Amino acid sequence: MWRALSYSNSMNTIQGIQMIGTQRSGSNLLRVMLDGIREIAAPHPPHILQRFLPLLPKYGDLTDQSNFYRLAQDVCELVTVNPVPWEGITIRADEVVAACRQQTLYELFRVIYESAARQTGASFWLCKSMKNMLYAEGIESTGISPYYIYLYRDGRDVALSFKKAIVGEKHIYALAENWKKDQEAALRLKDRTAADHFFMLNYETLIASPEKMMRQLCNFLHLPYSDRVMDYYKSRESENTAVAGKMWANVTKPILKDNTKKFLRELSSEDIAIFESVAGDLLQQLGYSLYTPLDLLKGSFSDEEIVFFNEENIRLKNVFIQQADPADLAKRRPQDELINRIKQY
């Protein structure tokens, strides 16, 4: 009992940092850079909320202790089988449950991340589950008042990156729709968050002036800047991340300063036009120029076109999985098997 109490009470001074936006925007780069600051624990995200919120009906009434404990066990297992290990951090369901002040998934999220910070001697935790911007109200209901870092990147480069990644959509229409919705959600959260708790960080500016931007970010967080930030690619966390999947290989390299506007070389003009037709307003709002002549931009697509786009997206995803590196798939399998097992409850 004493251990559980000390576990809970030691959390009171720990602050949360929540990264938001869209994946493939340099979020793992920023995560391993911030992990170089001793005051920040920034483990690779198992996407606790995104994965478990749709599954909550499987657990029934969470005010029932046995139901809540079963949820806690499964959430802790998700963390344990994460493709990038939480090195030096032990997450046990009994200790997590003992530290909870309420019996909710959001509370499990809080306790697990605060435990990661406590066990590594950090005063901040960083969660890189970008979709958590959709769950901000629930996160804040636990008493967390996180610092939000909105990392955004040219959506056309994000789309190109997703086309090459083991995760995400594959057709440009679906990619544009998702990117637009994500940016709109992030900007809505900005509107309701105090300015001293919301930091907008442009990926292109980050890679052009990394030390300058990281110093600004540290000032925002009221944390001292460390030279270890720029040595991120030599860190153990970067090594562990890179070996866990090909799509994270770049975190063991110095900043790729020319990693912008790749879509101009690698996307077709038709794909660029579709993306700009769907999300051109958000691109411009965030400071990006359009490359499609105005007369070639479409205000909307027909139902038949959208059906075709969606069918193509499914086909492209299936083709990608069939051609994916077996080692990448194997590293993701334990989490997938856990989620599929829960769906059978």
Stockholm file with secondary structure:
# STOCKHOLM 1.0

chainA/1-345         MWRALSYSNSMNTIQGIQMIGTQRSGSNLLRVMLDGIREIAAPHPPHILQRFLPLLPKYGDLTDQSNFYRLAQDVCELVTVNPVPWEGITIRADEVVAACRQQTLYELFRVIYESAARQTGASFWLCKSMKNMLYAEGIESTGISPYYIYLYRDGRDVALSFKKAIVGEKHIYALAENWKKDQEAALRLKDRTAADHFFMLNYETLIASPEKMMRQLCNFLHLPYSDRVMDYYKSRESENTAVAGKMWANVTKPILKDNTKKFLRELSSEDIAIFESVAGDLLQQLGYSLYTPLDLLKGSFSDEEIVFFNEENIRLKNVFIQQADPADLAKRRPQDELINRIKQY
#=GR chainA/1-345 SS CHHHHHHHHGGGGCEEEEEEECSSSSHHHHHHHHTTSTTEECCCCCCHHHHHGGGGGGGCCTTSHHHHHHHHHHHHHHHHTCSSCCTTCCCCHHHHHHHCSSSSHHHHHHHHHHHHHHHTTCSEEEECCGGGGGGHHHHHTTTCCCEEEEEECCHHHHHHHHHTSSSSCCSHHHHHHHHHHHHHHHHHHHHTSCGGGEEEEEHHHHHHSHHHHHHHHHHHHTCCCCGGGGGGGGSHHHHHHHHTCGGGGGGGSCCCTTCSSTHHHHSCHHHHHHHHHHHHHHHHHTTCCCCSCGGGCCSCCCHHHHHHHHHHHHHHHHHHHHHSCHHHHHHHHHHHHHHHHHHTC
#=GC SS_cons         CHHHHHHHHGGGGCEEEEEEECSSSSHHHHHHHHTTSTTEECCCCCCHHHHHGGGGGGGCCTTSHHHHHHHHHHHHHHHHTCSSCCTTCCCCHHHHHHHCSSSSHHHHHHHHHHHHHHHTTCSEEEECCGGGGGGHHHHHTTTCCCEEEEEECCHHHHHHHHHTSSSSCCSHHHHHHHHHHHHHHHHHHHHTSCGGGEEEEEHHHHHHSHHHHHHHHHHHHTCCCCGGGGGGGGSHHHHHHHHTCGGGGGGGSCCCTTCSSTHHHHSCHHHHHHHHHHHHHHHHHTTCCCCSCGGGCCSCCCHHHHHHHHHHHHHHHHHHHHHSCHHHHHHHHHHHHHHHHHHTC
//
